[in-house]
Amino acid sequence: MVDIDQDAVEARIRGSFARQGAMATLGATLSSISPGVVEIELGFDEKLTQQHGFLHAGVISAALDTACSYAAYTVTDQEASLLTIEFKVNLMSPGRGERFLFRGEITKPGSNIIVADGRGYALTDGPAKLIASMTSTLMVIRGREGISG
């Protein structure tokens, strides 16, 4: 694994996240960054629901994809960028909660391909409820015009 300056990694991730129009549109925030793990939180908003009033699967997928991608940034060098090349989502329970937590964790770091797993939780007054899981495969990009961290 590459020797990584975690303060620089956090600054890079926070700057990148601030440029993400999709996450801003959803009202998502970065709540935790540590080596190999990133968490994103999202408050319930009726505008993000499907017809039954549950958090939409597309919103859940987007938040998990983003958490997994930024977790991968914690294990790559500063010159590298990442693109998701595949993911699979399992929706386990309706997205019903006051807030939601999306955690991405590195399963296998690599110099060309990184695999991350994500978990989405609904948060209320009681214990967190697992609502979704994701396995994500990311491609490490270096020196490609128009793609940077």
N, C-alpha and C positions, 0 to 999 in steps of 0.2 A: 504494500500500500504506500502511497505517496505521503511524504511528510507535509502536513497542511497547517497553515496558520489559521486557527479557528476564529480569531477576531476578524480577520480579513474575509473568511468564508461567510460569517454572519453578516457583515456589511454588504458583501456582494449579493447575498440572498435577499436581504431586506430591500436593497436598491432594485433588484430585478422584480421582486414581488410588487413594489410600488408602481412599476411600469405595466403591470398586468391589468389590462382593461377588464378582462373576464372576472377576475377575483374582485376588483373594485365594484363591478356591476352587481355581483352577488352579495357584497358587503362582508366578505371574508377578511380575516385578520391572521397574521402570523402570531402564534402564541408561544412557540418554543422551537429553538434550534439547538441541536447538540450533535456531536459526531454520529452520523448514520441515522439520525432521527429528526424529523420535522413535524410539527403539529400546526394545523390551521383550524380556526374556530369560525363558526358562522351562526348568527342568530336566526331564529325562525322568522320568516317573512312570507306572508300569504302569496306574494308575487312569484315565489320560487316553488310553488306547489303544483301538483298535478290535479286532476279533476276530483279526487277523493280528499284533498286537503293534506296529503302527505308530501314531504320534500321530494321533488322530482328526481327520478333516477339520473337524469342528465346532470343535475346540479351535484348530486352525490358523486358521480363519476368524475366530473371536472375537479372537484375539491380533492378527491383521492389521487387523481393523476398529478395534480399540482404538488400535493404533499410528498408523493413518491419521487417526483422529479427534483424537488428541492432537497430531499434527503440524499439523493444521488450527488447533488452539488457539494455536499459536505465531505465527500470522499474523492473528489476530482481536483486536479490542479487548476489554478486560476485561469490558465489559457484555454481550458476545455469548455465546451458548451454541450448541451444535451438535447436530444429529441426523443420523445416517446415513440417506439416503433411497434409496440403491441401492449394491450392490457386486457385483462379479463376481470369482470366485476361479478360478484355474487351478492344479490340483494337478499338479505336474510330476515328482515323485519321492516314494517312500514316506517318511513322517516317521520316519526311523530315525536316532537320534543320542543323544549323552549330554546335550546341551543344544540349545536352539533360540533363534535370534535372529529377531525380527520388526521390520522397519524400515518406517516410514511416511514418505513424502516428498511434499511439496506439488508438484503438477504445475501447477495453476492456482489461485492465490488469487482471492478475489472477495468482494464485500460481501454477496451473497445466497447464492451457490453456490460451493463449493470442491471441487476435484477433487484427490484424492491417489492415489498409487500405493504399494503395499506389496510387500515381498519377505520371504519366510520362508526361513530357512537352518537346516539341521541342522549342528551343530557336533560334531566329534570331534577326534582327534589330528591328522588331516589337514586339507586345505583345507575351508572351508565349502562345503556343497552346497546349491544352490538347490532348495527343495522346493515352493514355491508363490509365486504372484504375485496381487495384487489391484488392481483399480481401484475406487475408492470415490468416491461423490458425497455431499457433506454440505451440509445446509441450515443457514444461519446464522439463529439465533433471537434476537430481542430483545423484551423486554417481555412475554413470555408467562408467565402465572401457572403456577407449579409447575415451571418449567424454568429452571435457572440452572447456571452453570459447574461 
